[in-house]
């Protein structure tokens, strides 16, 4: 005959004290209180005792236990309610322990949903994605996030944002005529939601920016402004020679059309990479326009930029002014490079507007005139521009290819610039 269990009372529970060994107080129906042994501090003082509710039950032939919390936070009456609810689940063939896990998981997911704002997930995406980008692209994306996306949608739950919300945010960008930026913001939103879906972010089931490209105004396609008329380009070169601003900036202006490298590559040029005696600038792959992954893969490689006699002469004139800095064109602080807007601003002060010419446009000018006027091969020109030039074996980059022809290109180009400037 099973032992009769006398139901517990609050008085009995409070009177029971922890001892040197664990104790138990049974209430019936599998419900009991587990009282761990007494614990003392290093000084010998007793720590507060615990009285923990447990339910012992059998499911599918296996003996199991589930916890209901600590007394008196969970009262005797509440513990009995939990016991009765658990036994009800057992009667329905449900394991109370698994049901408790399910409820805890649901509560955790609901909490995550309320914590996952677009800003939180966007910044998680940015930290992962930016490891594959160039420094400049990472800065641009972060700027777009902070300026155009987070102010309107950042505080909203990512799971609650609708297509209408996204469109309204993009319309604000369009209102300042930044149509291309609106399309780029739409792409960024799509990438954030793709990251959220892959990461199993609770509540995210779709990309609300999908298909919005058709609802946005198309940007006006504009190439970098570049001068393609030799006479007009000659006038610009003559103006550069009479530039009345800083001598360092004047040297940058004079070298930009002669070398036609990317503006960022020119600004970041280092004296250690320039060999004036050999007439070569060995531009490290890390300083070119490559992704972080490509830069890591091509670490130690260089893009050889042959220096014409004219380029060497300009650099020799400049060296006494900036040779003590590691950079050919340092900024106000010698440890930093010249501002990205310096060359363009100098062009504006000479009266050349942004619709006519910019620092990057010298590359388009050189590409066009070298091919159409000076009859050099497109492959050699593209190689000198630092573009991908597949060879017959299919390699994407071959920066040493056409080097002999490129040496000739750079000298003929510099001579040609002198010629049209004189005219």
N, C-alpha and C positions, 0 to 999 in steps of 0.2 A: 504493500500500500504506500503510494507516494507521500512524502513528508508534507504536512500542511504548512503553508507559508502564511505567516501573519502579516498583513499589509503594513507598510511603513507609515509613520507619522512624522510631521515636522519636528516634534519634540525628540523622537528617537534619533532622527538624523542629526540634529544639532548636538545631542548628547554623546554621539559616537566620536571618539577621538582617534586620530592616526596613531599607530604604534610602530614598533620596529619592523613589523612585517605588514604586507598589504592586507587590507581587509575588504569585505563585501557585505552589503546589506541588500537583501532580496525583497522585492515588493510583490512578486507574482507575475505570471504570464511572460516570464523571461526577462522582466525589467529588474535591474539591480544597480546599486551604487558601488563604484570601485573607488576605494580609498588607498592611494599609494602610501608607502612607508614614510615616516617622518624624515625630513631633510634638514640638515643643520648648516649654518655658515661656518667659515673657517674659524670664527671666534666662538663657536659652540652654541650660537643662538638658533632656535627653531624657526624655519621658514614657514609662511602660511600654508596650511594643509589644503589639499584639493579633494573634492568629492565629485566624481565624474559619473554621469549616467551612461549606462550601457544596456543594450538589448541583445539577449542571446536567442538565436532562432535556428531553425533547420530549413535549408532550401535545396531541393533536388538531392536529398540525402546527405548534404554536407552541413556541418555545424559552422555557423557564422556569427559575427558580432557587428553591431553598428553603434556608434556613439550619438548621444543626444545633447551633449554639452555639459556644463558644470553646474552643480547646485551651489548657491541658491539662485544664480542667474536664470537657470531653467528650474522652475518650481516643481514640486512633487506633482501637482495637478497637471502642469504642462507636460511633464515627462510621461505621465499616464496617457495623455492625449496622443503624444507621439507614438507610444507603444501600440495603442489601439489602431492608429492610422497605419502603422507598419504591418500589423496583423491583418488588417483589411487588404493591404497589397498582397500579402502572402496568400490570402484566400482567392485573390484574382490571378495567382500565378506569377506575381511580379516580385523580384528580389528587392527588398527595401534599400539595400546597400547600393545597388545599381541605380535605383530611382533617385537616391540622394546624390550620386555622382552626376546624373543627368540634370538634376535641378541646379547643382553647383555650376555645371558647365554652361547651362542656359543663363544663369545669373552673371557669370563671368563674361559671356559674349555680350549680354545686354549692357554691362558696364563698359566694355571695350567700345561698343557702338557709341555710347554717350561721350566717350573720351576722344574718339578718332575724328578730329576736325580735319578739314582739307589741308590746313596749314601743317599739322603734325605729319600727315602722310606725305605731303608734298616735300617737306624737308627730309624725310627718310629717303624718298626717291632721289632727291637731289644729291644727298651724300653718297649714294651708291652710284648713280649715273655719272656724276662729275669726275669720277676716277678714270673714266675713259675719254674725257674731253681735254681740249687745250685749255690753258689758263684763261685766255680771252673769251672763249665760248662759255666757260663756266661762269665768268663774271657777267656776261650778257644774259644768260638764262636766269641767274640769281636776281639781276636787276629787274627783269621782266616779271619774275614772281612777286617781288616786293612792291613794284610800282603798279602793275596791271591786274594781278590775280588775287593776291592775299587781301588787299584792302576790301574787296567786294565779296569774296567767297571764303576767305581764310578761316573765319570763325564758325562757318557752317559745318555741320556733321557731313562727312564725305558721303555717307550712305543716304543722306536726305537731299542732296543737291540734284535738281532736275535739269532737263535740257533747257527749259525756260530760264532757269537761274544762270546757266552758262551763257546762253545767248544774250541775256540782259547785260552780263559783265563784258561780253565782247562788243556789244553796241557802244558801251562807254569808250572803249579803245577806238572804235571806228569814228566816234564823234570828233576826235581830234585829227581826223584824216589819216590815221595810222593803220591803213588797211592791211598792209603786209604784216605788221605786228599782230593784228587781230588773228590772222591765220596762224601765225607762229604760236600765239598763246593757246589757240585751239589745239594745236599739235602737242604742246606741253601738257595740257589737261588730259589729253588722250593717253600720253605716256605715264602720267601719274596714276590714272585709273587702271592701266595695264599692269603697273607695278602693284597696285592694291589688289587686283584680282589674283595675280600670281602669288602674292603674299597671303592670300586667304583673309584679307581684312574683313572682319565681320560686317555684314549688312551690305557690302558692295557686290552687286550682281551684274552691273553693266557700265558702259562708258557713256555718260550723258552728252559728251561732246561729239559722239559719232554722227556723221552725216551733216554736221553744221556747216561744213565748208561751202555747201551750195547756198546757204542762207546769208553768207557774208559777201561783202563787196570785194571784187577782185582787185588786187593791188596793181598799180601801173608799173609795168616792167621797165626798169631803167638800168642801163649799163653805167658803170663808173664813168663819169665825164672824162673824156680824153680828146686831145687835139690831134687830128689826123692830117691837117693841111701843113705841109712843110714851111710855108711862109709864116703862117700864124705861130707855129711852134718855134720858128727862128726868132720871132719877136719876143716870145716868152723867155727864151734863153738869154736874149740880150737884156731883158728886164732883170733877170736873176743876177746878171753880172753887175748891175747897178743897184742892187738891193742895199738899202741904207741901215738895216738893222744889225743885230748881233752877228759877229764874224762867224761864230760856230754855226748859227742857223743858216747863214749864207753858204757855208761849205756843205751843209746838208742839202740845201736847195740845188747847189751845183752838182752834187753827186747823185741825187735822186734820178734825174733823167739819164745820166751816163751809165749807172749800174742797173737801173730798173728792177731792183729787188723789191720785195714787199716792204711797205713803210715800216712795219714792225721789225723786220729783219735789219733794216738800215739803222733804226734807232737803237737796237740792241747790239750793234756791232762792237766787238771788243778788240782792243789793240793787240792782244796776245794772239788773235786769229789772223791778223793782217801781216803778210810778209811783203814789205815794200820792195825789198831787193829782188825777190822772185816774181813780183807783180801778180800776187795771188791772194785772195781772201778765202780762207778755208772756213766756211760757215758751218758750225756744228749742227747736226740734225736736230738737236734739242732746241735750237733757236729758230727752226723753220716752222712752217704751218703744218703741223702733223698732230694727230691725236696723241694722248698720253701713251696709249699702247704702242703706236707706231714709233714714238720717240724712244720708248724703252727698247723696242726691237732693233732700232737703228743707232743705239747709243754708240758713240765712238766714230760713226760715219760723218762725213762732211760733204757739203755741196760746194764745189770749187767755183768761185766767182773770179774769172780772170780780170786783172786790173789793167786798163789801158794806160798809156803814158799820161794822159790828162788826169785820170783818176789818181794815179800815184802822186802827181804834182799837187793836187788838191789836198791829199792826205798828208803830204810832207809839210804843206803850209799850216795845216791844222794841228799837227802833232805838238808844237810848242805850247799850244793853248789847252789841250786836253790830255796830253800824253801821260800826265801824272794820275789820271783816273783810269780805271780798267775799261771804261767805255769810251768809244770814239766820240759819241755825242751824249755826254752826261747832262743831267738836269741841273737844277739849282743846287741840289745836294749831289756831290760827286759820286755817291754810292748808288744813285738812281739815274735812269736814262731820261732823255728828253721826252717831254709830253707828246702824246700821240697826235695832238692837234697843232703842234708848232709849225710844221711845214705848210699845212693847209691855211693856217692863219696868216703866215707870211705871204702866201700867194694872194690872199684877200687884200692885204695891206698894199700890195702892188697894183690892185685894181683888177685882178683876175677872179671872176666870180665862180661859185661852186657849180654852176651849170656848165661851165666851160672846161675846167680842169681841176684835178685833185691829185694828191700825192700818189695814190694808187693808179691813176690814169696813165702815168708814165709807162707802165707795163704794156697797156694796150697800144699806146703810141709806138713803142719799140717793136712789139710783135707785128703790127701792121706794116710799118715802114721797112723793117728788116726783110720781110718777105716780099712785099709788093714793089718796093723801090730798090732795095739792095740785093734782092734775089737769093737770100740765104734759105737753106732747107727748113721746112717747118719743124722737122724732128730736132734739129740742132737748136732752133729758137726755143722750142718747148723745153728742151733739156736745160737751156740757160735760164729759163723762167722758173725752173724747179718744179715743172709739172710732171705727171706720170708719162713716161715714154716707153710703152711696151716694145720689147725687141722681138726678134723672130723666135726666141725661146720662151717668150711669154712673161718675162720678168716685169713686174709693175714699175720698178724704179731702176734706173741705171744712171746714176748721177755723174759717173766718170765718162760716160759715152759722149762722143762728139767733142771731146775736150779740145783737140787740136783745132777743129773748126770754130769752137766757141771762143778760143783765144783770138782768132782772126775776127770773129764777129764783134767782139768788144772793142777792138782797136778801130775797125772800119766804122763802127757806130759812133765812137767818140769823134773821129775825124769828120764824119758826116754832120754831126751836130755843130762842130766848129764852122763847117762850110755854110749851113743854112743860117747860122747865127750871123755870119759875116754878110750874108746877102740881105 
